[in-house]
Each structure stands twice: as structure tokens, then as C-alpha cells.
Amino acid sequence: MLRTFKGHACAIASVTFSPGGKTIASASPDKTIKLWSQDGTLLKTFTGHGLGVNFVSFSPDGKMIASGSQDTTVKLWSRNGALLKTLTRNNDEVNSVSFSPDSKAIASASDDDTIKLWSLDGTLLQTLQGHTANVRGVAFSSNGETIASASSDRTLKLWQLNKLQLQSLDLNSLLASGCAKLHNYLQTNPSVTAEQCQICSGI
């Protein structure tokens, strides 16, 4: 044994290393996620879930952390503990979360017997249905095109993702970026009409 970490108020439900291996995240029914250095120093405590936290996962790029909770939500956090987004479309507690390899999507597994695929802005992209009992675990394949799920119904299922849905993530990002750059021009150019100012209003 190299080291023992202490700080949670009750049992630890999930633990994971950051991609670089220098940081450890833990999740607990005490409603918190904690970040630790390898020497056991507590770096940060994330609070915001209303009930116990079942699972925690780093994004492959190491910039974000996702947590799944008994409060039925998935929360997306920055490394410094800032809450970026709360995903709220599950009907029961969330048992597992997984980032896609490109860090652009999240899959969640829930006691509502479903797997859900989300974009980082909180949009629900797909709900995968087929299990007949609680879904306990979920993972992306290394190429990001397949999801594996494990359930209390004693089955493991593989799912082929809708490529159009995945491509929409990149399209949404491009549209948002383009409109952000266009905004300053539209606001400062005196020859712009009122109609032109509404170009990005629906995006």
C-alpha cells in the first residue's frame, strides 16, 4: 500500500485518475466529489448534488469532470470546481457516466433502465432503450462510435451511435463560434440593418 486518503464523511462510491495520472477524483454518498494529489493532499471539494454521488469521470482531455448522482442528475464541472452544466432528463438515479474520446459528448447510465447521450451544452441527443432493469455501467469505445452498457438484467449491450447526432456536435460548435465572432461586427457597424442583427438570434 502506498497511501491512504481520508476526507469523505461516508463510503466512497467511485474513484478515477485524471488522464495525466497526477490527480485523483472520488465520489461519495456524502454528496461530494473530491480532488486529490497523489501524495494525499485534498485539492478541492465539489458540492452541488442534492443526494449521494454514485460515479465520477474525467474527460479524456483532462479539462472537465462529470458526476452522476442519486439526485437523478449528471453534473459537468471544470477542474477548479466550477459547475458548468446540470443535465436533468433522467428519471431515476445515475449510476455511471462516460465521456466520448473527443470529450465532446457524455453518456449516462440510469436506474430508469436507459442510457442517455448528451452534448456538453446539456442537449439530450439520444436515449438508448432496451435494458429491462437498472443500467449500472456505460463506456465509449476508443473510436467513439459504439457504447457498451451493463445492466442488472444480466446483459451487456453494444449500441451503434447515430453518426448524424455526433456530427451535429461539431456543427453546433461551429455555429456558436461563428456567431460569437459576427456579433461584434453587427453591433459596431453603422450600416447593418435590424434584420441582419437577427441572423444568429435562433442559434
N, CA and C atoms as a LAMMPS dump frame, in Angstrom:
ITEM: TIMESTEP
0
ITEM: NUMBER OF ATOMS
609
ITEM: BOX BOUNDS ff ff ff
-5.0000000000000000e+02 5.0000000000000000e+02
-5.0000000000000000e+02 5.0000000000000000e+02
-5.0000000000000000e+02 5.0000000000000000e+02
ITEM: ATOMS id mol type element x y z
1 1 1 N 0.843 -1.195 0
2 1 2 C 0 0 0
3 1 3 C 0.878 1.244 0
4 2 1 N 0.573 2.187 -0.874
5 2 2 C 1.356 3.411 -0.969
6 2 3 C 0.827 4.526 -0.068
7 3 1 N -0.518 4.666 -0.01
8 3 2 C -1.069 5.805 0.708
9 3 3 C -2.549 5.581 1.012
10 4 1 N -3.03 6.201 2.075
11 4 2 C -4.449 6.181 2.415
12 4 3 C -4.973 7.612 2.431
13 5 1 N -6.066 7.85 1.713
14 5 2 C -6.678 9.176 1.647
15 5 3 C -7.913 9.184 2.536
16 6 1 N -8.033 10.199 3.371
17 6 2 C -9.207 10.332 4.228
18 6 3 C -9.77 11.739 4.122
19 7 1 N -11.116 11.83 4.079
20 7 2 C -11.739 13.145 3.98
21 7 3 C -13.228 13.088 3.73
22 8 1 N -13.703 12.002 3.118
23 8 2 C -15.14 11.856 2.898
24 8 3 C -15.848 11.513 4.207
25 9 1 N -17.105 11.942 4.301
26 9 2 C -17.887 11.719 5.518
27 9 3 C -18.501 10.327 5.572
28 10 1 N -18.534 9.629 4.435
29 10 2 C -19.054 8.26 4.413
30 10 3 C -18.397 7.499 3.268
31 11 1 N -18.958 6.383 2.884
32 11 2 C -18.32 5.487 1.919
33 11 3 C -17.973 6.193 0.611
34 12 1 N -16.973 5.672 -0.088
35 12 2 C -16.595 6.185 -1.397
36 12 3 C -17.16 5.25 -2.465
37 13 1 N -17.902 5.815 -3.399
38 13 2 C -18.608 5.012 -4.4
39 13 3 C -17.826 4.853 -5.702
40 14 1 N -16.952 5.821 -6.027
41 14 2 C -16.259 5.799 -7.311
42 14 3 C -14.95 6.564 -7.185
43 15 1 N -13.945 6.131 -7.951
44 15 2 C -12.654 6.804 -7.952
45 15 3 C -12.037 6.69 -9.338
46 16 1 N -11.317 7.729 -9.772
47 16 2 C -10.702 7.705 -11.093
48 16 3 C -9.482 8.618 -11.125
49 17 1 N -8.496 8.264 -11.953
50 17 2 C -7.338 9.115 -12.193
51 17 3 C -7.631 10.095 -13.315
52 18 1 N -7 11.268 -13.256
53 18 2 C -7.009 12.185 -14.388
54 18 3 C -6.185 11.569 -15.519
55 19 1 N -6.375 12.007 -16.771
56 19 2 C -5.621 11.427 -17.876
57 19 3 C -4.106 11.454 -17.683
58 20 1 N -3.597 12.484 -17.047
59 20 2 C -2.158 12.55 -16.807
60 20 3 C -1.698 11.754 -15.602
61 21 1 N -2.653 11.259 -14.812
62 21 2 C -2.325 10.428 -13.671
63 21 3 C -1.875 11.167 -12.426
64 22 1 N -1.896 12.503 -12.448
65 22 2 C -1.39 13.262 -11.313
66 22 3 C -2.477 13.619 -10.298
67 23 1 N -3.732 13.512 -10.71
68 23 2 C -4.848 13.886 -9.856
69 23 3 C -5.833 12.73 -9.772
70 24 1 N -6.481 12.599 -8.612
71 24 2 C -7.468 11.548 -8.383
72 24 3 C -8.778 12.212 -7.984
73 25 1 N -9.87 11.735 -8.562
74 25 2 C -11.198 12.219 -8.177
75 25 3 C -11.963 11.086 -7.507
76 26 1 N -12.687 11.415 -6.445
77 26 2 C -13.5 10.423 -5.739
78 26 3 C -14.91 10.961 -5.553
79 27 1 N -15.877 10.044 -5.546
80 27 2 C -17.286 10.405 -5.387
81 27 3 C -17.881 9.62 -4.233
82 28 1 N -18.796 10.239 -3.507
83 28 2 C -19.293 9.627 -2.279
84 28 3 C -20.777 9.897 -2.052
85 29 1 N -21.452 9.017 -1.328
86 29 2 C -22.826 9.294 -0.882
87 29 3 C -22.923 10.512 0.045
88 30 1 N -21.775 11.082 0.458
89 30 2 C -21.827 12.307 1.273
90 30 3 C -22.137 13.546 0.423
91 31 1 N -22.501 13.316 -0.876
92 31 2 C -22.935 14.351 -1.83
93 31 3 C -21.782 15.138 -2.441
94 32 1 N -20.541 14.726 -2.231
95 32 2 C -19.412 15.49 -2.726
96 32 3 C -18.551 14.691 -3.699
97 33 1 N -17.795 15.452 -4.502
98 33 2 C -16.677 14.929 -5.288
99 33 3 C -15.429 15.608 -4.738
100 34 1 N -14.376 14.848 -4.558
101 34 2 C -13.136 15.414 -4.049
102 34 3 C -11.999 15.152 -5.025
103 35 1 N -11.127 16.155 -5.161
104 35 2 C -9.913 16.014 -5.967
105 35 3 C -8.712 15.934 -5.04
106 36 1 N -7.817 14.996 -5.357
107 36 2 C -6.641 14.74 -4.528
108 36 3 C -5.386 14.72 -5.387
109 37 1 N -4.286 15.142 -4.794
110 37 2 C -2.994 14.888 -5.427
111 37 3 C -2.537 13.498 -5.004
112 38 1 N -1.539 12.949 -5.69
113 38 2 C -1.103 11.594 -5.384
114 38 3 C -0.475 11.462 -4.002
115 39 1 N -0.04 12.578 -3.406
116 39 2 C 0.53 12.496 -2.057
117 39 3 C -0.536 12.542 -0.97
118 40 1 N -1.827 12.571 -1.393
119 40 2 C -2.92 12.552 -0.427
120 40 3 C -3.476 13.907 -0.057
121 41 1 N -2.919 14.978 -0.637
122 41 2 C -3.419 16.32 -0.347
123 41 3 C -4.789 16.527 -0.996
124 42 1 N -5.748 17.01 -0.215
125 42 2 C -7.067 17.331 -0.744
126 42 3 C -6.984 18.663 -1.466
127 43 1 N -7.235 18.654 -2.771
128 43 2 C -7.095 19.854 -3.587
129 43 3 C -8.394 20.649 -3.678
130 44 1 N -9.523 19.957 -3.748
131 44 2 C -10.79 20.639 -3.968
132 44 3 C -11.943 19.72 -3.591
133 45 1 N -13 20.298 -3.06
134 45 2 C -14.244 19.572 -2.81
135 45 3 C -15.348 20.22 -3.629
136 46 1 N -16.019 19.413 -4.466
137 46 2 C -17.11 19.903 -5.299
138 46 3 C -18.428 19.609 -4.585
139 47 1 N -19.248 20.617 -4.412
140 47 2 C -20.558 20.434 -3.794
141 47 3 C -21.633 20.988 -4.715
142 48 1 N -22.804 20.368 -4.71
143 48 2 C -23.89 20.832 -5.566
144 48 3 C -24.956 19.776 -5.794
145 49 1 N -24.59 18.507 -5.653
146 49 2 C -25.581 17.445 -5.773
147 49 3 C -26.483 17.43 -4.542
148 50 1 N -27.759 17.114 -4.759
149 50 2 C -28.715 17.076 -3.66
150 50 3 C -28.716 15.772 -2.897
151 51 1 N -28.181 14.702 -3.518
152 51 2 C -28.078 13.393 -2.885
153 51 3 C -26.698 12.813 -3.194
154 52 1 N -26.482 11.584 -2.767
155 52 2 C -25.175 10.974 -2.922
156 52 3 C -24.695 10.905 -4.364
157 53 1 N -23.375 10.938 -4.537
158 53 2 C -22.763 10.861 -5.859
159 53 3 C -22.314 9.424 -6.099
160 54 1 N -22.808 8.833 -7.184
161 54 2 C -22.514 7.43 -7.484
162 54 3 C -21.268 7.222 -8.326
163 55 1 N -20.933 8.213 -9.159
164 55 2 C -19.874 7.972 -10.135
165 55 3 C -19.213 9.284 -10.526
166 56 1 N -17.919 9.208 -10.85
167 56 2 C -17.175 10.381 -11.295
168 56 3 C -16.232 9.966 -12.418
169 57 1 N -16.059 10.871 -13.401
170 57 2 C -15.218 10.555 -14.551
171 57 3 C -14.547 11.817 -15.075
172 58 1 N -13.255 11.723 -15.414
173 58 2 C -12.557 12.807 -16.102
174 58 3 C -12.82 12.737 -17.599
175 59 1 N -12.854 13.897 -18.249
176 59 2 C -12.866 13.914 -19.707
177 59 3 C -11.484 13.501 -20.214
178 60 1 N -11.405 12.901 -21.394
179 60 2 C -10.108 12.48 -21.928
180 60 3 C -9.097 13.615 -22.085
181 61 1 N -9.584 14.852 -22.309
182 61 2 C -8.652 15.967 -22.405
183 61 3 C -8.259 16.519 -21.035
184 62 1 N -8.847 15.968 -19.965
185 62 2 C -8.48 16.346 -18.606
186 62 3 C -9.019 17.667 -18.123
187 63 1 N -9.853 18.33 -18.932
188 63 2 C -10.32 19.67 -18.578
189 63 3 C -11.603 19.671 -17.758
190 64 1 N -12.368 18.577 -17.807
191 64 2 C -13.678 18.539 -17.163
192 64 3 C -13.855 17.262 -16.356
193 65 1 N -14.841 17.312 -15.463
194 65 2 C -15.226 16.156 -14.664
195 65 3 C -16.741 16.03 -14.747
196 66 1 N -17.218 14.817 -14.936
197 66 2 C -18.662 14.563 -14.925
198 66 3 C -18.99 13.689 -13.724
199 67 1 N -20.13 13.956 -13.104
200 67 2 C -20.57 13.166 -11.95
201 67 3 C -22.019 12.752 -12.132
202 68 1 N -22.34 11.533 -11.695
203 68 2 C -23.706 11.032 -11.731
204 68 3 C -24.187 10.773 -10.319
205 69 1 N -25.438 11.119 -10.039
206 69 2 C -25.897 11.148 -8.654
207 69 3 C -27.233 10.459 -8.435
208 70 1 N -27.478 10.148 -7.181
209 70 2 C -28.781 9.647 -6.743
210 70 3 C -29.874 10.694 -6.927
211 71 1 N -29.495 11.959 -7.104
212 71 2 C -30.494 13.019 -7.289
213 71 3 C -31.017 13.078 -8.727
214 72 1 N -30.662 12.09 -9.557
215 72 2 C -31.074 11.886 -10.955
216 72 3 C -30.348 12.786 -11.951
217 73 1 N -29.394 13.584 -11.519
218 73 2 C -28.71 14.494 -12.428
219 73 3 C -27.293 14.03 -12.75
220 74 1 N -26.825 14.527 -13.89
221 74 2 C -25.408 14.489 -14.236
222 74 3 C -24.919 15.93 -14.164
223 75 1 N -23.79 16.133 -13.518
224 75 2 C -23.229 17.48 -13.449
225 75 3 C -21.862 17.487 -14.135
226 76 1 N -21.61 18.579 -14.842
227 76 2 C -20.351 18.779 -15.531
228 76 3 C -19.601 19.905 -14.836
229 77 1 N -18.333 19.63 -14.462
230 77 2 C -17.534 20.558 -13.67
231 77 3 C -16.221 20.894 -14.377
232 78 1 N -15.708 22.088 -14.108
233 78 2 C -14.337 22.396 -14.51
234 78 3 C -13.389 21.836 -13.456
235 79 1 N -12.102 21.792 -13.774
236 79 2 C -11.126 21.244 -12.831
237 79 3 C -11.048 22.054 -11.534
238 80 1 N -11.421 23.337 -11.586
239 80 2 C -11.342 24.163 -10.379
240 80 3 C -12.603 24.091 -9.522
241 81 1 N -13.561 23.241 -9.928
242 81 2 C -14.764 23.053 -9.119
243 81 3 C -15.959 23.865 -9.548
244 82 1 N -15.827 24.669 -10.598
245 82 2 C -16.964 25.456 -11.085
246 82 3 C -17.965 24.537 -11.78
247 83 1 N -19.244 24.68 -11.452
248 83 2 C -20.297 23.9 -12.078
249 83 3 C -20.598 24.488 -13.45
250 84 1 N -20.382 23.7 -14.506
251 84 2 C -20.578 24.166 -15.873
252 84 3 C -21.989 23.902 -16.39
253 85 1 N -22.544 22.747 -16.031
254 85 2 C -23.852 22.382 -16.565
255 85 3 C -24.454 21.257 -15.721
256 86 1 N -25.783 21.279 -15.573
257 86 2 C -26.513 20.195 -14.923
258 86 3 C -27.458 19.573 -15.942
259 87 1 N -27.349 18.262 -16.124
260 87 2 C -28.175 17.523 -17.083
261 87 3 C -29.296 16.846 -16.308
262 88 1 N -30.541 17.124 -16.682
263 88 2 C -31.665 16.814 -15.79
264 88 3 C -32.741 15.924 -16.383
265 89 1 N -32.465 15.216 -17.473
266 89 2 C -33.537 14.469 -18.134
267 89 3 C -33.631 13.004 -17.721
268 90 1 N -32.854 12.564 -16.72
269 90 2 C -33 11.194 -16.22
270 90 3 C -34.184 11.117 -15.261
271 91 1 N -34.822 9.952 -15.22
272 91 2 C -35.986 9.756 -14.359
273 91 3 C -35.668 9.009 -13.076
274 92 1 N -34.409 8.609 -12.902
275 92 2 C -34.001 7.901 -11.69
276 92 3 C -32.514 8.165 -11.483
277 93 1 N -31.944 7.625 -10.432
278 93 2 C -30.556 7.943 -10.119
279 93 3 C -29.602 7.481 -11.212
280 94 1 N -28.491 8.208 -11.338
281 94 2 C -27.488 7.956 -12.369
282 94 3 C -26.353 7.15 -11.76
283 95 1 N -26.049 6.01 -12.369
284 95 2 C -25.066 5.087 -11.823
285 95 3 C -23.687 5.19 -12.453
286 96 1 N -23.612 5.719 -13.675
287 96 2 C -22.337 5.752 -14.381
288 96 3 C -22.362 6.854 -15.425
289 97 1 N -21.213 7.461 -15.663
290 97 2 C -21.068 8.468 -16.722
291 97 3 C -19.764 8.213 -17.456
292 98 1 N -19.753 8.545 -18.744
293 98 2 C -18.559 8.338 -19.552
294 98 3 C -18.471 9.413 -20.626
295 99 1 N -17.269 9.98 -20.808
296 99 2 C -17.033 10.931 -21.89
297 99 3 C -16.679 10.191 -23.173
298 100 1 N -17.086 10.768 -24.302
299 100 2 C -16.617 10.262 -25.584
300 100 3 C -15.115 10.542 -25.706
301 101 1 N -14.399 9.813 -26.557
302 101 2 C -12.942 10.004 -26.669
303 101 3 C -12.52 11.425 -27.049
304 102 1 N -13.381 12.148 -27.788
305 102 2 C -13.038 13.522 -28.169
306 102 3 C -13.507 14.552 -27.144
307 103 1 N -14.064 14.09 -26.022
308 103 2 C -14.522 14.956 -24.925
309 103 3 C -15.677 15.868 -25.319
310 104 1 N -16.403 15.524 -26.386
311 104 2 C -17.496 16.381 -26.857
312 104 3 C -18.882 15.876 -26.475
313 105 1 N -18.977 14.684 -25.906
314 105 2 C -20.282 14.123 -25.538
315 105 3 C -20.131 13.318 -24.252
316 106 1 N -21.262 13.105 -23.58
317 106 2 C -21.297 12.328 -22.341
318 106 3 C -22.401 11.29 -22.452
319 107 1 N -22.12 10.081 -22.013
320 107 2 C -23.148 9.052 -21.893
321 107 3 C -23.409 8.811 -20.418
322 108 1 N -24.679 8.623 -20.057
323 108 2 C -25.034 8.344 -18.669
324 108 3 C -25.886 7.085 -18.602
325 109 1 N -25.72 6.333 -17.53
326 109 2 C -26.497 5.107 -17.295
327 109 3 C -27.322 5.306 -16.03
328 110 1 N -28.59 4.88 -16.091
329 110 2 C -29.508 5.237 -15.012
330 110 3 C -30.36 4.06 -14.552
331 111 1 N -30.887 4.201 -13.341
332 111 2 C -31.86 3.24 -12.819
333 111 3 C -33.199 3.316 -13.55
334 112 1 N -33.366 4.276 -14.469
335 112 2 C -34.592 4.305 -15.281
336 112 3 C -34.483 3.367 -16.487
337 113 1 N -33.455 2.497 -16.487
338 113 2 C -33.244 1.448 -17.496
339 113 3 C -32.743 1.983 -18.832
340 114 1 N -32.291 3.23 -18.876
341 114 2 C -31.854 3.817 -20.145
342 114 3 C -30.402 4.279 -20.083
343 115 1 N -29.849 4.476 -21.282
344 115 2 C -28.583 5.182 -21.465
345 115 3 C -28.917 6.447 -22.23
346 116 1 N -28.369 7.556 -21.805
347 116 2 C -28.622 8.811 -22.495
348 116 3 C -27.306 9.398 -23
349 117 1 N -27.374 9.977 -24.196
350 117 2 C -26.22 10.632 -24.805
351 117 3 C -26.476 12.127 -24.842
352 118 1 N -25.503 12.903 -24.323
353 118 2 C -25.663 14.342 -24.168
354 118 3 C -24.531 15.087 -24.864
355 119 1 N -24.831 16.289 -25.341
356 119 2 C -23.777 17.217 -25.735
357 119 3 C -23.358 18.001 -24.497
358 120 1 N -22.233 18.679 -24.578
359 120 2 C -21.71 19.382 -23.403
360 120 3 C -22.557 20.587 -23.003
361 121 1 N -23.403 21.069 -23.921
362 121 2 C -24.268 22.196 -23.56
363 121 3 C -25.549 21.738 -22.866
364 122 1 N -25.66 20.416 -22.626
365 122 2 C -26.817 19.88 -21.91
366 122 3 C -27.919 19.348 -22.798
367 123 1 N -27.742 19.438 -24.12
368 123 2 C -28.757 18.921 -25.047
369 123 3 C -28.789 17.395 -24.99
370 124 1 N -29.984 16.829 -24.841
371 124 2 C -30.145 15.383 -24.876
372 124 3 C -30.192 14.949 -26.338
373 125 1 N -29.187 14.196 -26.779
374 125 2 C -29.067 13.799 -28.171
375 125 3 C -29.808 12.509 -28.487
376 126 1 N -29.675 11.511 -27.615
377 126 2 C -30.313 10.217 -27.835
378 126 3 C -30.619 9.557 -26.5
379 127 1 N -31.7 8.792 -26.467
380 127 2 C -31.998 7.901 -25.351
381 127 3 C -32.001 6.48 -25.89
382 128 1 N -31.138 5.634 -25.319
383 128 2 C -30.999 4.255 -25.768
384 128 3 C -31.805 3.363 -24.834
385 129 1 N -32.793 2.682 -25.385
386 129 2 C -33.693 1.839 -24.606
387 129 3 C -33.611 0.386 -25.08
388 130 1 N -33.62 -0.533 -24.141
389 130 2 C -33.534 -1.941 -24.477
390 130 3 C -33.282 -2.819 -23.269
391 131 1 N -32.686 -2.246 -22.229
392 131 2 C -32.499 -2.977 -20.98
393 131 3 C -33.831 -3.058 -20.234
394 132 1 N -33.986 -4.118 -19.461
395 132 2 C -35.232 -4.312 -18.704
396 132 3 C -35.047 -4.103 -17.21
397 133 1 N -33.864 -3.621 -16.818
398 133 2 C -33.595 -3.318 -15.411
399 133 3 C -32.538 -2.221 -15.364
400 134 1 N -32.179 -1.805 -14.156
401 134 2 C -31.245 -0.71 -13.954
402 134 3 C -29.979 -0.868 -14.797
403 135 1 N -29.544 0.223 -15.424
404 135 2 C -28.277 0.21 -16.15
405 135 3 C -27.189 0.681 -15.191
406 136 1 N -26.215 -0.193 -14.962
407 136 2 C -25.224 0.044 -13.912
408 136 3 C -23.925 0.67 -14.416
409 137 1 N -23.597 0.443 -15.701
410 137 2 C -22.345 0.967 -16.223
411 137 3 C -22.453 1.304 -17.693
412 138 1 N -21.618 2.267 -18.141
413 138 2 C -21.615 2.671 -19.538
414 138 3 C -20.206 3.093 -19.926
415 139 1 N -19.803 2.791 -21.178
416 139 2 C -18.468 3.151 -21.639
417 139 3 C -18.465 3.337 -23.143
418 140 1 N -17.696 4.315 -23.632
419 140 2 C -17.483 4.515 -25.054
420 140 3 C -16.361 3.618 -25.555
421 141 1 N -16.466 3.193 -26.813
422 141 2 C -15.345 2.528 -27.471
423 141 3 C -14.267 3.567 -27.785
424 142 1 N -13.063 3.109 -28.085
425 142 2 C -11.945 4.027 -28.311
426 142 3 C -12.144 4.913 -29.534
427 143 1 N -12.939 4.454 -30.517
428 143 2 C -13.201 5.29 -31.698
429 143 3 C -14.444 6.159 -31.536
430 144 1 N -15.139 6.018 -30.412
431 144 2 C -16.291 6.854 -30.12
432 144 3 C -17.559 6.506 -30.863
433 145 1 N -17.564 5.408 -31.613
434 145 2 C -18.722 5.066 -32.437
435 145 3 C -19.663 4.049 -31.783
436 146 1 N -19.226 3.435 -30.694
437 146 2 C -20.02 2.402 -30.032
438 146 3 C -20.045 2.655 -28.532
439 147 1 N -21.183 2.355 -27.91
440 147 2 C -21.311 2.438 -26.454
441 147 3 C -21.622 1.037 -25.929
442 148 1 N -20.99 0.661 -24.836
443 148 2 C -21.302 -0.584 -24.138
444 148 3 C -22.029 -0.241 -22.842
445 149 1 N -23.064 -1.012 -22.527
446 149 2 C -23.812 -0.792 -21.287
447 149 3 C -23.972 -2.11 -20.546
448 150 1 N -23.941 -2.032 -19.229
449 150 2 C -24.1 -3.209 -18.372
450 150 3 C -25.28 -2.976 -17.44
451 151 1 N -26.108 -4.01 -17.262
452 151 2 C -27.373 -3.833 -16.562
453 151 3 C -27.625 -4.901 -15.506
454 152 1 N -28.507 -4.56 -14.574
455 152 2 C -28.978 -5.543 -13.596
456 152 3 C -29.82 -6.641 -14.232
457 153 1 N -30.188 -6.481 -15.515
458 153 2 C -30.933 -7.543 -16.202
459 153 3 C -30.013 -8.667 -16.681
460 154 1 N -28.738 -8.612 -16.259
461 154 2 C -27.726 -9.634 -16.53
462 154 3 C -27.245 -9.649 -17.982
463 155 1 N -27.432 -8.506 -18.662
464 155 2 C -26.942 -8.413 -20.038
465 155 3 C -25.972 -7.251 -20.193
466 156 1 N -25.101 -7.394 -21.183
467 156 2 C -24.238 -6.316 -21.659
468 156 3 C -24.677 -6.036 -23.088
469 157 1 N -24.926 -4.785 -23.402
470 157 2 C -25.4 -4.441 -24.744
471 157 3 C -24.427 -3.484 -25.418
472 158 1 N -24.269 -3.635 -26.732
473 158 2 C -23.49 -2.713 -27.55
474 158 3 C -24.429 -1.903 -28.422
475 159 1 N -24.159 -0.612 -28.512
476 159 2 C -25.029 0.302 -29.252
477 159 3 C -24.211 1.055 -30.29
478 160 1 N -24.69 1.081 -31.518
479 160 2 C -24.065 1.872 -32.573
480 160 3 C -24.652 3.271 -32.53
481 161 1 N -23.8 4.264 -32.385
482 161 2 C -24.304 5.622 -32.25
483 161 3 C -24.754 6.19 -33.584
484 162 1 N -25.711 7.099 -33.515
485 162 2 C -26.209 7.816 -34.669
486 162 3 C -25.166 8.84 -35.091
487 163 1 N -24.502 8.601 -36.224
488 163 2 C -23.413 9.481 -36.645
489 163 3 C -23.897 10.89 -36.932
490 164 1 N -25.148 11.035 -37.387
491 164 2 C -25.676 12.368 -37.635
492 164 3 C -25.761 13.167 -36.347
493 165 1 N -26.105 12.481 -35.253
494 165 2 C -26.17 13.157 -33.965
495 165 3 C -24.782 13.621 -33.54
496 166 1 N -23.775 12.754 -33.73
497 166 2 C -22.418 13.112 -33.344
498 166 3 C -21.897 14.255 -34.198
499 167 1 N -22.211 14.238 -35.492
500 167 2 C -21.766 15.312 -36.36
501 167 3 C -22.397 16.641 -35.966
502 168 1 N -23.606 16.596 -35.413
503 168 2 C -24.285 17.832 -35.016
504 168 3 C -23.549 18.543 -33.903
505 169 1 N -22.767 17.789 -33.104
506 169 2 C -21.964 18.423 -32.064
507 169 3 C -20.975 19.39 -32.68
508 170 1 N -20.289 18.954 -33.749
509 170 2 C -19.319 19.813 -34.409
510 170 3 C -19.999 20.987 -35.096
511 171 1 N -21.185 20.737 -35.723
512 171 2 C -21.911 21.804 -36.39
513 171 3 C -22.351 22.859 -35.391
514 172 1 N -22.866 22.44 -34.242
515 172 2 C -23.295 23.39 -33.219
516 172 3 C -22.13 24.237 -32.732
517 173 1 N -20.975 23.603 -32.565
518 173 2 C -19.791 24.33 -32.107
519 173 3 C -19.368 25.37 -33.134
520 174 1 N -19.406 24.996 -34.421
521 174 2 C -19.019 25.922 -35.475
522 174 3 C -19.982 27.104 -35.548
523 175 1 N -21.293 26.816 -35.441
524 175 2 C -22.282 27.893 -35.49
525 175 3 C -22.117 28.863 -34.332
526 176 1 N -21.903 28.315 -33.139
527 176 2 C -21.736 29.167 -31.959
528 176 3 C -20.496 30.043 -32.092
529 177 1 N -19.402 29.454 -32.576
530 177 2 C -18.163 30.201 -32.747
531 177 3 C -18.322 31.293 -33.787
532 178 1 N -18.979 30.959 -34.913
533 178 2 C -19.169 31.943 -35.967
534 178 3 C -20.034 33.107 -35.523
535 179 1 N -21.098 32.805 -34.795
536 179 2 C -21.993 33.868 -34.33
537 179 3 C -21.325 34.76 -33.288
538 180 1 N -20.468 34.175 -32.474
539 180 2 C -19.759 34.983 -31.475
540 180 3 C -18.859 36.005 -32.166
541 181 1 N -18.199 35.577 -33.252
542 181 2 C -17.324 36.493 -33.994
543 181 3 C -18.139 37.532 -34.762
544 182 1 N -19.3 37.114 -35.278
545 182 2 C -20.146 38.012 -36.055
546 182 3 C -20.812 39.068 -35.185
547 183 1 N -21.033 38.753 -33.916
548 183 2 C -21.779 39.639 -33.014
549 183 3 C -21.141 41.029 -32.937
550 184 1 N -19.818 41.076 -32.717
551 184 2 C -19.146 42.367 -32.571
552 184 3 C -19.275 43.222 -33.829
553 185 1 N -19.161 42.569 -34.991
554 185 2 C -19.302 43.306 -36.248
555 185 3 C -20.699 43.895 -36.382
556 186 1 N -21.71 43.092 -36.093
557 186 2 C -23.093 43.55 -36.233
558 186 3 C -23.415 44.69 -35.272
559 187 1 N -22.803 44.663 -34.098
560 187 2 C -23.093 45.679 -33.084
561 187 3 C -22.396 47.007 -33.363
562 188 1 N -21.289 46.964 -34.078
563 188 2 C -20.479 48.184 -34.245
564 188 3 C -20.555 48.782 -35.649
565 189 1 N -21.075 48.057 -36.632
566 189 2 C -21.133 48.564 -38
567 189 3 C -22.411 49.367 -38.191
568 190 1 N -22.297 50.661 -38.486
569 190 2 C -23.496 51.513 -38.577
570 190 3 C -24.391 51.177 -39.765
571 191 1 N -23.882 50.462 -40.762
572 191 2 C -24.678 50.168 -41.954
573 191 3 C -25.49 48.88 -41.84
574 192 1 N -25.347 48.183 -40.709
575 192 2 C -26.07 46.925 -40.511
576 192 3 C -27.55 47.216 -40.244
577 193 1 N -28.433 46.466 -40.896
578 193 2 C -29.875 46.657 -40.705
579 193 3 C -30.369 45.862 -39.496
580 194 1 N -31.563 46.179 -39.024
581 194 2 C -32.154 45.476 -37.89
582 194 3 C -32.364 43.989 -38.216
583 195 1 N -32.732 43.715 -39.478
584 195 2 C -32.93 42.324 -39.897
585 195 3 C -31.631 41.537 -39.842
586 196 1 N -30.519 42.151 -40.254
587 196 2 C -29.228 41.473 -40.22
588 196 3 C -28.794 41.179 -38.793
589 197 1 N -29.194 42.011 -37.877
590 197 2 C -28.822 41.793 -36.473
591 197 3 C -29.464 40.551 -35.898
592 198 1 N -30.51 40.036 -36.561
593 198 2 C -31.212 38.859 -36.05
594 198 3 C -30.68 37.556 -36.649
595 199 1 N -29.589 37.616 -37.404
596 199 2 C -29.065 36.437 -38.096
597 199 3 C -28.853 35.25 -37.158
598 200 1 N -28.253 35.515 -36.007
599 200 2 C -27.921 34.437 -35.077
600 200 3 C -28.895 34.324 -33.912
601 201 1 N -30.019 35.008 -33.993
602 201 2 C -30.927 35.023 -32.843
603 201 3 C -31.523 33.672 -32.526
604 202 1 N -31.621 32.784 -33.501
605 202 2 C -32.221 31.466 -33.262
606 202 3 C -31.222 30.391 -32.945
607 203 1 N -29.955 30.741 -32.813
608 203 2 C -28.89 29.758 -32.58
609 203 3 C -28.417 29.807 -31.141
